[in-house]
Amino acid sequence: EPEVTQTPSHQVTQMGQEVILRCVPISNHLYFYWYRQILGQKVEFLVSFYNNEISEKSEIFDDQFSVERPDGSNFTLKIRSTKLEDSAMYFCASIMGLAGTGELFFGEGSRLTVL
Amino acid sequence: AQKVTQAQTEISVVEKEDVTLDCVYETRDTTYYLFWYKQPPSGELVFLIRRNSFDEQNEISGRYSWNFQKSTSSFNFTITASQVVDSAVYFCALSEVTGYSTLTFGKGTMLLVSP
């Protein structure tokens, strides 16, 4: 079964450092997302990406965050200068069309710990 | 704005008991999608079901069943004859049909099934 893969599975970083989380969406999918889950809390939408540009973003997705699809397969989330409150599980997701046209597949998550 | 409420924070049952997880949602859209995801202790998000707002037929999949009541804006999830492997956090989520299909998640219900 096709799957969304994320790396690293866990990253520990110092406050103020830049972090890049990587995702390989399913190959024929067109819409890509990042979600965040602070430990013990609900999953929150960060950003959606379509046709090589951000299509929608939440209030959480401020100037410290950026996304990129540098090639035909990878989809990255960059946090420029990490803060303690960025510690969370970050989920990448992809879907072929919009929600009505198929299943949204989530990766297994990248746990970010900011010290 | 969309909102998903899972009032049950944690439920504990003994194996073989039936358990129902509640989900109440709010949306101004007339067409939307509802989802349930399972998050086992390993952390990944496992898709369980997607339901179109036009389809109020209840659905059964093995030990899982879902009761969608548009009149009360509820989409409840029942596990019959629970098993220890069902122990997880279960999230209900709502997605618009227009736009970029962002998911709005509830806070989740932690289900603990003991032997």
gemmi code that builds the backbone of each chain (N, CA, C; Angstrom):
import gemmi

chains = {
    "A": [
        ("GLU", (0.851, -1.194, 0.000), (0.000, 0.000, 0.000), (0.890, 1.248, 0.000)),
        ("PRO", (0.515, 2.247, -0.803), (1.334, 3.468, -0.844), (1.308, 4.162, 0.510)),
        ("GLU", (2.408, 4.861, 0.811), (2.460, 5.544, 2.088), (3.239, 6.842, 1.984)),
        ("VAL", (2.944, 7.715, 2.936), (3.663, 8.973, 3.081), (4.798, 8.703, 4.066)),
        ("THR", (6.000, 9.065, 3.685), (7.134, 8.823, 4.579), (7.709, 10.146, 5.078)),
        ("GLN", (8.106, 10.137, 6.337), (8.640, 11.338, 6.947), (9.985, 11.046, 7.601)),
        ("THR", (10.877, 12.013, 7.472), (12.162, 11.928, 8.170), (12.516, 13.305, 8.734)),
        ("PRO", (13.196, 13.348, 9.864), (13.507, 12.222, 10.739), (12.282, 11.829, 11.559)),
        ("SER", (12.340, 10.687, 12.196), (11.239, 10.297, 13.073), (11.295, 11.092, 14.373)),
        ("HIS", (12.487, 11.453, 14.780), (12.641, 12.255, 15.995), (13.860, 13.146, 15.840)),
        ("GLN", (13.686, 14.424, 16.149), (14.806, 15.346, 16.121), (14.820, 16.181, 17.385)),
        ("VAL", (16.006, 16.279, 17.968), (16.203, 17.113, 19.150), (17.083, 18.279, 18.717)),
        ("THR", (16.676, 19.486, 19.071), (17.429, 20.657, 18.648), (17.458, 21.690, 19.760)),
        ("GLN", (18.384, 22.596, 19.645), (18.482, 23.688, 20.606), (17.609, 24.849, 20.139)),
        ("MET", (17.052, 25.551, 21.078), (16.250, 26.736, 20.773), (17.054, 27.697, 19.887)),
        ("GLY", (16.407, 28.233, 18.880), (17.071, 29.162, 17.977), (17.664, 28.518, 16.735)),
        ("GLN", (17.749, 27.194, 16.750), (18.304, 26.488, 15.593), (17.244, 26.320, 14.512)),
        ("GLU", (17.716, 26.182, 13.289), (16.823, 25.896, 12.169), (16.609, 24.390, 12.061)),
        ("VAL", (15.393, 24.036, 11.716), (15.047, 22.620, 11.558), (14.323, 22.433, 10.224)),
        ("ILE", (14.652, 21.365, 9.547), (13.933, 21.000, 8.327), (13.366, 19.599, 8.498)),
        ("LEU", (12.069, 19.498, 8.351), (11.397, 18.198, 8.405), (11.024, 17.814, 6.975)),
        ("ARG", (11.289, 16.576, 6.660), (11.100, 16.135, 5.282), (9.981, 15.125, 5.151)),
        ("CYS", (9.353, 15.189, 4.002), (8.217, 14.320, 3.717), (8.290, 13.894, 2.260)),
        ("VAL", (7.969, 12.644, 2.016), (7.794, 12.188, 0.642), (6.337, 11.772, 0.507)),
        ("PRO", (5.528, 12.605, -0.121), (4.114, 12.258, -0.293), (3.961, 11.096, -1.283)),
        ("ILE", (2.781, 10.581, -1.362), (2.488, 9.535, -2.335), (2.596, 10.125, -3.738)),
        ("SER", (3.180, 9.359, -4.629), (3.695, 9.921, -5.887), (2.658, 10.590, -6.780)),
        ("ASN", (1.454, 10.123, -6.836), (0.479, 10.744, -7.740), (-0.460, 11.708, -7.018)),
        ("HIS", (-0.101, 12.070, -5.805), (-0.933, 13.017, -5.059), (-0.588, 14.451, -5.431)),
        ("LEU", (-1.579, 15.318, -5.316), (-1.413, 16.698, -5.774), (-1.461, 17.722, -4.635)),
        ("TYR", (-2.053, 17.342, -3.516), (-2.246, 18.284, -2.410), (-1.460, 17.786, -1.205)),
        ("PHE", (-0.762, 18.707, -0.578), (0.116, 18.329, 0.516), (-0.156, 19.228, 1.716)),
        ("TYR", (0.027, 18.641, 2.887), (-0.333, 19.347, 4.115), (0.719, 19.083, 5.186)),
        ("TRP", (0.815, 20.039, 6.112), (1.507, 19.800, 7.373), (0.523, 20.103, 8.507)),
        ("TYR", (0.510, 19.185, 9.462), (-0.265, 19.348, 10.677), (0.686, 19.206, 11.860)),
        ("ARG", (0.263, 19.751, 12.998), (1.094, 19.696, 14.205), (0.253, 19.196, 15.371)),
        ("GLN", (0.887, 18.413, 16.222), (0.221, 17.949, 17.435), (1.158, 18.138, 18.614)),
        ("ILE", (0.864, 19.135, 19.441), (1.598, 19.290, 20.692), (1.189, 18.120, 21.589)),
        ("LEU", (2.146, 17.624, 22.354), (1.935, 16.422, 23.153), (0.639, 16.486, 23.961)),
        ("GLY", (-0.195, 15.484, 23.759), (-1.427, 15.388, 24.532), (-2.552, 16.273, 24.036)),
        ("GLN", (-2.320, 16.967, 22.951), (-3.347, 17.876, 22.454), (-3.853, 17.428, 21.082)),
        ("LYS", (-4.754, 18.224, 20.528), (-5.338, 17.818, 19.255), (-4.407, 18.139, 18.104)),
        ("VAL", (-4.715, 17.535, 16.977), (-3.960, 17.763, 15.756), (-4.433, 19.076, 15.133)),
        ("GLU", (-3.480, 19.942, 14.792), (-3.828, 21.265, 14.267), (-3.243, 21.464, 12.871)),
        ("PHE", (-4.027, 22.051, 12.028), (-3.606, 22.346, 10.660), (-2.571, 23.471, 10.651)),
        ("LEU", (-1.529, 23.270, 9.863), (-0.535, 24.324, 9.670), (-0.670, 24.964, 8.295)),
        ("VAL", (-0.562, 24.123, 7.247), (-0.463, 24.678, 5.904), (-0.861, 23.625, 4.877)),
        ("SER", (-1.427, 24.109, 3.775), (-1.668, 23.235, 2.631), (-0.922, 23.801, 1.427)),
        ("PHE", (-0.607, 22.912, 0.505), (0.285, 23.267, -0.597), (-0.224, 22.594, -1.850)),
        ("TYR", (-0.389, 23.379, -2.891), (-0.890, 22.831, -4.156), (-0.295, 23.610, -5.298)),
        ("ASN", (0.079, 22.909, -6.332), (0.599, 23.555, -7.530), (1.787, 24.461, -7.193)),
        ("ASN", (2.645, 23.949, -6.334), (3.885, 24.630, -5.965), (3.716, 25.946, -5.231)),
        ("GLU", (2.597, 26.086, -4.568), (2.458, 27.265, -3.722), (1.533, 26.963, -2.545)),
        ("ILE", (1.655, 27.783, -1.519), (0.791, 27.635, -0.350), (-0.628, 27.997, -0.753)),
        ("SER", (-1.568, 27.116, -0.456), (-2.962, 27.368, -0.781), (-3.743, 27.879, 0.428)),
        ("GLU", (-3.323, 27.466, 1.604), (-4.003, 27.896, 2.817), (-3.039, 27.727, 3.991)),
        ("LYS", (-3.129, 28.596, 4.959), (-2.295, 28.437, 6.146), (-3.045, 28.916, 7.366)),
        ("SER", (-2.658, 28.379, 8.512), (-3.321, 28.753, 9.760), (-2.537, 29.876, 10.453)),
        ("GLU", (-3.101, 30.338, 11.550), (-2.448, 31.397, 12.327), (-1.118, 30.910, 12.914)),
        ("ILE", (-1.026, 29.603, 13.112), (0.208, 29.050, 13.688), (1.362, 29.233, 12.717)),
        ("PHE", (1.074, 29.160, 11.453), (2.091, 29.177, 10.396), (2.549, 30.609, 10.176)),
        ("ASP", (3.434, 31.078, 11.062), (3.908, 32.462, 10.941), (5.197, 32.516, 10.128)),
        ("ASP", (5.867, 33.652, 10.187), (7.052, 33.868, 9.341), (8.209, 32.930, 9.670)),
        ("GLN", (8.137, 32.270, 10.812), (9.199, 31.337, 11.170), (9.096, 30.025, 10.387)),
        ("PHE", (7.944, 29.803, 9.809), (7.703, 28.567, 9.077), (7.762, 28.808, 7.570)),
        ("SER", (8.227, 27.813, 6.854), (8.141, 27.847, 5.397), (8.038, 26.419, 4.885)),
        ("VAL", (7.456, 26.286, 3.709), (7.366, 24.975, 3.081), (7.901, 25.078, 1.671)),
        ("GLU", (8.337, 23.926, 1.189), (8.952, 23.905, -0.123), (8.792, 22.519, -0.724)),
        ("ARG", (8.694, 22.503, -2.046), (8.741, 21.225, -2.748), (9.924, 21.338, -3.711)),
        ("PRO", (11.102, 21.039, -3.205), (12.319, 21.340, -3.963), (12.496, 20.492, -5.223)),
        ("ASP", (11.867, 19.335, -5.227), (11.952, 18.486, -6.413), (10.609, 17.806, -6.587)),
        ("GLY", (10.560, 16.791, -7.426), (9.262, 16.191, -7.693), (8.748, 15.265, -6.611)),
        ("SER", (9.575, 15.018, -5.584), (9.141, 14.022, -4.609), (9.097, 14.537, -3.173)),
        ("ASN", (9.992, 15.437, -2.798), (10.054, 15.857, -1.407), (9.176, 17.061, -1.127)),
        ("PHE", (8.714, 17.135, 0.114), (7.919, 18.271, 0.591), (8.449, 18.580, 1.980)),
        ("THR", (9.019, 19.774, 2.163), (9.700, 20.061, 3.417), (9.016, 21.170, 4.209)),
        ("LEU", (9.167, 21.069, 5.518), (8.725, 22.110, 6.437), (9.966, 22.622, 7.151)),
        ("LYS", (10.209, 23.919, 7.045), (11.362, 24.516, 7.697), (10.889, 25.434, 8.815)),
        ("ILE", (11.529, 25.296, 9.962), (11.309, 26.235, 11.061), (12.615, 26.984, 11.217)),
        ("ARG", (12.571, 28.279, 11.023), (13.811, 29.066, 10.920), (14.563, 29.176, 12.236)),
        ("SER", (13.888, 29.506, 13.265), (14.516, 29.712, 14.573), (13.579, 29.102, 15.614)),
        ("THR", (13.879, 27.873, 15.991), (12.929, 27.121, 16.808), (12.760, 27.717, 18.199)),
        ("LYS", (11.541, 27.594, 18.700), (11.200, 28.013, 20.057), (10.779, 26.777, 20.843)),
        ("LEU", (10.793, 26.901, 22.154), (10.389, 25.771, 22.996), (9.000, 25.268, 22.619)),
        ("GLU", (8.120, 26.203, 22.325), (6.732, 25.837, 22.021), (6.554, 25.180, 20.653)),
        ("ASP", (7.625, 25.082, 19.888), (7.558, 24.347, 18.620), (7.692, 22.848, 18.841)),
        ("SER", (8.002, 22.444, 20.053), (8.099, 21.014, 20.363), (6.748, 20.363, 20.126)),
        ("ALA", (6.719, 19.402, 19.239), (5.459, 18.779, 18.851), (5.749, 17.634, 17.901)),
        ("MET", (4.694, 16.905, 17.569), (4.758, 15.930, 16.490), (4.248, 16.634, 15.243)),
        ("TYR", (4.989, 16.543, 14.180), (4.594, 17.171, 12.928), (4.213, 16.075, 11.929)),
        ("PHE", (3.014, 16.176, 11.418), (2.513, 15.195, 10.462), (2.425, 15.810, 9.070)),
        ("CYS", (2.947, 15.078, 8.119), (2.762, 15.419, 6.718), (1.593, 14.587, 6.197)),
        ("ALA", (0.857, 15.133, 5.262), (-0.258, 14.386, 4.666), (-0.369, 14.739, 3.195)),
        ("SER", (-0.933, 13.828, 2.442), (-1.161, 14.112, 1.029), (-2.444, 13.449, 0.574)),
        ("ILE", (-2.992, 14.004, -0.480), (-4.228, 13.478, -1.059), (-4.177, 13.705, -2.557)),
        ("MET", (-4.790, 12.780, -3.281), (-4.738, 12.881, -4.737), (-5.518, 14.091, -5.218)),
        ("GLY", (-6.786, 14.172, -4.772), (-7.611, 15.321, -5.113), (-8.031, 15.922, -3.805)),
        ("LEU", (-9.135, 16.649, -3.781), (-9.576, 17.220, -2.524), (-10.315, 16.156, -1.709)),
        ("ALA", (-10.714, 16.503, -0.498), (-11.180, 15.505, 0.467), (-12.271, 14.609, -0.072)),
        ("GLY", (-13.063, 15.125, -0.960), (-14.158, 14.293, -1.454), (-13.741, 13.255, -2.451)),
        ("THR", (-12.521, 13.337, -2.896), (-12.112, 12.471, -3.991), (-11.196, 11.348, -3.549)),
        ("GLY", (-10.884, 11.273, -2.306), (-10.014, 10.188, -1.879), (-9.638, 10.341, -0.429)),
        ("GLU", (-8.798, 9.473, 0.000), (-8.391, 9.461, 1.392), (-7.178, 10.345, 1.595)),
        ("LEU", (-7.178, 11.058, 2.711), (-6.016, 11.842, 3.114), (-5.075, 10.900, 3.849)),
        ("PHE", (-3.891, 10.719, 3.319), (-2.908, 9.826, 3.921), (-1.949, 10.628, 4.781)),
        ("PHE", (-1.768, 10.192, 6.010), (-0.819, 10.819, 6.922), (0.455, 9.999, 6.998)),
        ("GLY", (1.576, 10.698, 7.157), (2.818, 10.023, 7.485), (2.837, 9.653, 8.955)),
        ("GLU", (3.898, 8.999, 9.378), (3.981, 8.531, 10.758), (4.427, 9.620, 11.722)),
        ("GLY", (4.747, 10.773, 11.199), (5.066, 11.897, 12.057), (6.552, 12.055, 12.322)),
        ("SER", (6.933, 13.306, 12.566), (8.290, 13.628, 13.001), (8.177, 14.335, 14.336)),
        ("ARG", (8.768, 13.734, 15.349), (8.697, 14.358, 16.672), (9.845, 15.332, 16.824)),
        ("LEU", (9.512, 16.582, 17.094), (10.526, 17.620, 17.285), (10.565, 17.997, 18.756)),
        ("THR", (11.750, 17.935, 19.328), (11.960, 18.351, 20.707), (12.927, 19.522, 20.707)),
        ("VAL", (12.471, 20.652, 21.219), (13.311, 21.857, 21.275), (13.729, 22.075, 22.726)),
        ("LEU", (15.042, 22.118, 22.949), (15.563, 22.267, 24.313), (16.030, 23.705, 24.574)),
    ],
    "B": [
        ("ALA", (-17.063, 29.359, 11.490), (-15.883, 28.533, 11.725), (-16.315, 27.113, 12.101)),
        ("GLN", (-15.466, 26.180, 11.781), (-15.773, 24.787, 12.092), (-15.249, 24.417, 13.461)),
        ("LYS", (-15.952, 23.503, 14.094), (-15.540, 23.063, 15.417), (-15.948, 21.614, 15.607)),
        ("VAL", (-15.092, 20.854, 16.246), (-15.390, 19.458, 16.555), (-15.194, 19.273, 18.050)),
        ("THR", (-16.186, 18.716, 18.700), (-16.132, 18.523, 20.144), (-16.201, 17.043, 20.480)),
        ("GLN", (-15.194, 16.586, 21.169), (-15.198, 15.229, 21.717), (-15.172, 15.400, 23.226)),
        ("ALA", (-16.331, 15.292, 23.816), (-16.466, 15.638, 25.231), (-15.788, 14.625, 26.148)),
        ("GLN", (-15.656, 13.404, 25.697), (-15.032, 12.359, 26.518), (-13.518, 12.443, 26.366)),
        ("THR", (-12.853, 12.783, 27.441), (-11.407, 12.890, 27.385), (-10.773, 11.504, 27.426)),
        ("GLU", (-11.302, 10.678, 28.322), (-10.730, 9.348, 28.494), (-11.843, 8.373, 28.877)),
        ("ILE", (-11.785, 7.198, 28.274), (-12.751, 6.144, 28.602), (-11.968, 4.884, 28.912)),
        ("SER", (-12.347, 4.233, 29.993), (-11.723, 2.948, 30.342), (-12.779, 1.862, 30.330)),
        ("VAL", (-12.480, 0.788, 29.630), (-13.399, -0.354, 29.580), (-12.597, -1.625, 29.778)),
        ("VAL", (-13.318, -2.676, 30.032), (-12.719, -4.002, 30.133), (-12.951, -4.705, 28.803)),
        ("GLU", (-11.997, -5.491, 28.411), (-12.098, -6.221, 27.149), (-13.468, -6.867, 26.992)),
        ("LYS", (-13.945, -6.831, 25.759), (-15.235, -7.397, 25.338), (-16.425, -6.484, 25.614)),
        ("GLU", (-16.195, -5.407, 26.305), (-17.275, -4.435, 26.471), (-17.437, -3.645, 25.174)),
        ("ASP", (-18.651, -3.164, 24.932), (-18.891, -2.241, 23.828), (-18.625, -0.820, 24.341)),
        ("VAL", (-18.151, 0.020, 23.450), (-17.868, 1.398, 23.867), (-18.223, 2.345, 22.727)),
        ("THR", (-18.799, 3.478, 23.072), (-19.167, 4.486, 22.081), (-18.420, 5.780, 22.356)),
        ("LEU", (-17.786, 6.269, 21.327), (-17.061, 7.533, 21.406), (-17.907, 8.606, 20.724)),
        ("ASP", (-18.116, 9.689, 21.433), (-19.013, 10.728, 20.932), (-18.256, 11.798, 20.146)),
        ("CYS", (-18.930, 12.335, 19.148), (-18.367, 13.437, 18.361), (-19.511, 14.350, 17.953)),
        ("VAL", (-19.377, 15.612, 18.285), (-20.360, 16.624, 17.885), (-19.617, 17.692, 17.108)),
        ("TYR", (-20.210, 18.148, 16.044), (-19.493, 19.102, 15.194), (-20.345, 20.331, 14.909)),
        ("GLU", (-19.681, 21.385, 14.506), (-20.346, 22.615, 14.084), (-19.740, 23.058, 12.774)),
        ("THR", (-20.602, 23.405, 11.843), (-20.138, 23.952, 10.577), (-21.254, 24.740, 9.927)),
        ("ARG", (-20.889, 25.736, 9.161), (-21.897, 26.488, 8.414), (-22.091, 25.907, 7.006)),
        ("ASP", (-21.222, 25.005, 6.647), (-21.316, 24.400, 5.321), (-22.483, 23.425, 5.274)),
        ("THR", (-23.087, 23.322, 4.124), (-24.161, 22.333, 3.971), (-23.597, 21.001, 3.493)),
        ("THR", (-22.434, 21.056, 2.907), (-21.758, 19.838, 2.464), (-20.394, 19.781, 3.125)),
        ("TYR", (-20.098, 18.653, 3.702), (-18.833, 18.511, 4.432), (-18.530, 17.031, 4.573)),
        ("TYR", (-17.342, 16.763, 5.073), (-16.933, 15.382, 5.321), (-16.566, 15.221, 6.789)),
        ("LEU", (-16.851, 14.068, 7.289), (-16.512, 13.710, 8.659), (-15.590, 12.508, 8.649)),
        ("PHE", (-14.676, 12.486, 9.588), (-13.653, 11.449, 9.630), (-13.464, 10.953, 11.070)),
        ("TRP", (-12.987, 9.737, 11.159), (-12.428, 9.240, 12.415), (-11.024, 8.717, 12.127)),
        ("TYR", (-10.097, 9.092, 13.031), (-8.733, 8.592, 12.967), (-8.385, 7.945, 14.304)),
        ("LYS", (-7.546, 6.939, 14.215), (-7.033, 6.269, 15.418), (-5.561, 6.619, 15.558)),
        ("GLN", (-5.142, 6.957, 16.774), (-3.726, 7.225, 17.029), (-3.261, 6.262, 18.125)),
        ("PRO", (-2.623, 5.168, 17.734), (-2.114, 4.225, 18.740), (-0.922, 4.823, 19.472)),
        ("PRO", (-0.449, 4.158, 20.513), (0.680, 4.694, 21.285), (1.916, 4.996, 20.440)),
        ("SER", (2.067, 4.328, 19.319), (3.215, 4.583, 18.441), (3.140, 5.948, 17.763)),
        ("GLY", (1.987, 6.577, 17.757), (1.883, 7.972, 17.338), (1.339, 8.261, 15.954)),
        ("GLU", (1.288, 7.283, 15.088), (0.812, 7.596, 13.742), (-0.708, 7.787, 13.742)),
        ("LEU", (-1.198, 8.402, 12.693), (-2.644, 8.603, 12.530), (-3.164, 7.591, 11.524)),
        ("VAL", (-4.092, 6.790, 11.963), (-4.640, 5.732, 11.117), (-6.062, 6.098, 10.725)),
        ("PHE", (-6.284, 6.191, 9.436), (-7.602, 6.535, 8.915), (-8.583, 5.392, 9.186)),
        ("LEU", (-9.773, 5.739, 9.675), (-10.795, 4.725, 9.928), (-11.970, 4.870, 8.967)),
        ("ILE", (-12.469, 6.097, 8.833), (-13.651, 6.283, 7.987), (-13.760, 7.725, 7.529)),
        ("ARG", (-14.346, 7.904, 6.351), (-14.762, 9.213, 5.857), (-16.238, 9.115, 5.508)),
        ("ARG", (-17.007, 10.121, 5.911), (-18.439, 10.117, 5.640), (-18.853, 11.450, 5.040)),
        ("ASN", (-19.557, 11.391, 3.925), (-20.114, 12.568, 3.270), (-21.369, 13.007, 4.008)),
        ("SER", (-21.554, 14.302, 4.141), (-22.707, 14.812, 4.893), (-24.047, 14.444, 4.271)),
        ("PHE", (-24.038, 14.079, 2.996), (-25.292, 13.686, 2.359), (-25.659, 12.234, 2.658)),
        ("ASP", (-24.734, 11.503, 3.177), (-24.961, 10.076, 3.379), (-25.146, 9.797, 4.860)),
        ("GLU", (-26.384, 9.684, 5.288), (-26.653, 9.469, 6.703), (-26.810, 8.005, 7.059)),
        ("GLN", (-26.514, 7.156, 6.113), (-26.605, 5.732, 6.411), (-25.532, 5.341, 7.401)),
        ("ASN", (-25.920, 4.570, 8.392), (-24.921, 4.089, 9.327), (-24.013, 3.068, 8.656)),
        ("GLU", (-22.807, 2.981, 9.141), (-21.838, 2.087, 8.511), (-21.245, 1.150, 9.543)),
        ("ILE", (-21.039, -0.059, 9.106), (-20.431, -1.072, 9.976), (-19.232, -1.664, 9.245)),
        ("SER", (-18.141, -1.782, 9.976), (-16.951, -2.430, 9.429), (-16.370, -3.322, 10.509)),
        ("GLY", (-16.694, -4.571, 10.448), (-16.231, -5.498, 11.474), (-16.796, -5.128, 12.832)),
        ("ARG", (-15.919, -4.851, 13.785), (-16.374, -4.483, 15.138), (-16.667, -2.999, 15.271)),
        ("TYR", (-16.391, -2.252, 14.210), (-16.578, -0.804, 14.236), (-17.908, -0.439, 13.581)),
        ("SER", (-18.575, 0.542, 14.162), (-19.770, 1.084, 13.515), (-19.852, 2.575, 13.800)),
        ("TRP", (-20.499, 3.274, 12.887), (-20.592, 4.720, 12.993), (-22.035, 5.142, 12.829)),
        ("ASN", (-22.462, 6.046, 13.674), (-23.822, 6.552, 13.667), (-23.789, 8.041, 13.371)),
        ("PHE", (-24.207, 8.410, 12.165), (-24.194, 9.802, 11.741), (-25.608, 10.349, 11.855)),
        ("GLN", (-25.784, 11.379, 12.668), (-27.093, 12.001, 12.858), (-26.948, 13.481, 12.520)),
        ("LYS", (-27.368, 13.827, 11.321), (-27.208, 15.211, 10.893), (-28.072, 16.144, 11.741)),
        ("SER", (-29.219, 15.652, 12.196), (-30.137, 16.502, 12.967), (-29.523, 16.968, 14.277)),
        ("THR", (-28.638, 16.151, 14.827), (-27.989, 16.524, 16.092), (-26.509, 16.836, 15.892)),
        ("SER", (-26.074, 16.891, 14.629), (-24.664, 17.172, 14.304), (-23.725, 16.257, 15.071)),
        ("SER", (-24.036, 14.981, 15.014), (-23.189, 14.035, 15.733), (-22.726, 12.912, 14.796)),
        ("PHE", (-21.562, 12.407, 15.094), (-20.987, 11.316, 14.295), (-20.263, 10.398, 15.273)),
        ("ASN", (-21.047, 9.542, 15.921), (-20.516, 8.721, 17.003), (-19.937, 7.399, 16.486)),
        ("PHE", (-18.998, 6.899, 17.225), (-18.219, 5.725, 16.820), (-18.336, 4.669, 17.911)),
        ("THR", (-18.764, 3.490, 17.524), (-18.924, 2.403, 18.488), (-17.989, 1.250, 18.144)),
        ("ILE", (-17.312, 0.785, 19.167), (-16.492, -0.426, 19.026), (-17.200, -1.523, 19.799)),
        ("THR", (-17.513, -2.580, 19.117), (-18.195, -3.717, 19.738), (-17.155, -4.737, 20.190)),
        ("ALA", (-17.381, -5.301, 21.353), (-16.457, -6.334, 21.867), (-15.020, -5.837, 21.825)),
        ("SER", (-14.765, -4.777, 22.569), (-13.456, -4.119, 22.520), (-12.321, -5.084, 22.855)),
        ("GLN", (-11.157, -4.761, 22.301), (-9.962, -5.568, 22.542), (-8.851, -4.647, 23.025)),
        ("VAL", (-7.865, -5.232, 23.674), (-6.742, -4.445, 24.195), (-6.082, -3.638, 23.074)),
        ("VAL", (-6.029, -4.202, 21.878), (-5.395, -3.508, 20.746), (-6.174, -2.272, 20.306)),
        ("ASP", (-7.382, -2.128, 20.799), (-8.163, -0.928, 20.474), (-7.714, 0.273, 21.311)),
        ("SER", (-6.890, 0.035, 22.288), (-6.412, 1.132, 23.140), (-5.647, 2.136, 22.294)),
        ("ALA", (-6.119, 3.354, 22.291), (-5.553, 4.396, 21.432), (-6.281, 5.697, 21.728)),
        ("VAL", (-5.814, 6.751, 21.107), (-6.576, 7.998, 21.101), (-7.331, 8.057, 19.776)),
        ("TYR", (-8.597, 8.380, 19.844), (-9.431, 8.439, 18.654), (-9.845, 9.885, 18.404)),
        ("PHE", (-9.602, 10.320, 17.184), (-9.918, 11.689, 16.803), (-11.047, 11.708, 15.786)),
        ("CYS", (-11.987, 12.577, 16.020), (-13.012, 12.886, 15.042), (-12.569, 14.162, 14.322)),
        ("ALA", (-12.862, 14.270, 13.038), (-12.429, 15.444, 12.282), (-13.470, 15.817, 11.247)),
        ("LEU", (-13.424, 17.071, 10.850), (-14.400, 17.639, 9.918), (-13.643, 18.352, 8.806)),
        ("SER", (-14.122, 18.218, 7.588), (-13.480, 18.887, 6.467), (-14.529, 19.556, 5.600)),
        ("GLU", (-14.213, 20.743, 5.150), (-15.079, 21.397, 4.176), (-14.897, 20.718, 2.826)),
        ("VAL", (-15.830, 20.919, 1.960), (-15.723, 20.359, 0.616), (-15.068, 21.366, -0.319)),
        ("THR", (-15.368, 22.635, -0.100), (-14.737, 23.671, -0.919), (-13.368, 24.004, -0.321)),
        ("GLY", (-12.660, 24.876, -0.944), (-11.348, 25.238, -0.430), (-10.371, 24.106, -0.545)),
        ("TYR", (-9.454, 24.015, 0.364), (-8.387, 23.027, 0.273), (-8.532, 21.916, 1.290)),
        ("SER", (-9.766, 21.677, 1.715), (-10.089, 20.472, 2.471), (-9.300, 20.337, 3.752)),
        ("THR", (-9.098, 21.433, 4.426), (-8.398, 21.386, 5.709), (-9.217, 20.614, 6.723)),
        ("LEU", (-8.566, 19.761, 7.475), (-9.237, 19.012, 8.528), (-9.210, 19.790, 9.842)),
        ("THR", (-10.366, 19.842, 10.466), (-10.459, 20.370, 11.832), (-10.682, 19.185, 12.757)),
        ("PHE", (-9.773, 18.996, 13.684), (-9.819, 17.843, 14.567), (-10.455, 18.200, 15.903)),
        ("GLY", (-11.087, 17.217, 16.508), (-11.463, 17.319, 17.909), (-10.244, 17.055, 18.788)),
        ("LYS", (-10.434, 17.162, 20.082), (-9.304, 16.999, 21.009), (-8.954, 15.536, 21.261)),
        ("GLY", (-9.794, 14.649, 20.788), (-9.487, 13.236, 20.912), (-10.048, 12.624, 22.185)),
        ("THR", (-10.322, 11.351, 22.094), (-10.747, 10.559, 23.256), (-9.759, 9.415, 23.422)),
        ("MET", (-9.181, 9.335, 24.599), (-8.254, 8.232, 24.863), (-9.063, 7.039, 25.353)),
        ("LEU", (-8.946, 5.947, 24.661), (-9.638, 4.713, 25.036), (-8.632, 3.740, 25.616)),
        ("LEU", (-8.899, 3.305, 26.832), (-8.043, 2.303, 27.471), (-8.856, 1.026, 27.646)),
        ("VAL", (-8.402, -0.034, 27.030), (-9.080, -1.315, 27.142), (-8.179, -2.241, 27.947)),
        ("SER", (-8.676, -2.659, 29.070), (-7.863, -3.535, 29.925), (-8.331, -4.985, 29.798)),
        ("PRO", (-7.399, -5.906, 29.997), (-7.741, -7.333, 29.839), (-8.730, -7.802, 30.916)),
    ],
}
model = gemmi.Model(1)
for chain_id, residues in chains.items():
    chain = gemmi.Chain(chain_id)
    for i, (resn, *xyz) in enumerate(residues, 1):
        res = gemmi.Residue()
        res.name, res.seqid = resn, gemmi.SeqId(i, " ")
        for name, pos in zip(("N", "CA", "C"), xyz):
            atom = gemmi.Atom()
            atom.name, atom.element = name, gemmi.Element(name[0])
            atom.pos, atom.b_iso = gemmi.Position(*pos), 0.0
            res.add_atom(atom)
        chain.add_residue(res)
    model.add_chain(chain)
structure = gemmi.Structure()
structure.add_model(model)
structure.setup_entities()
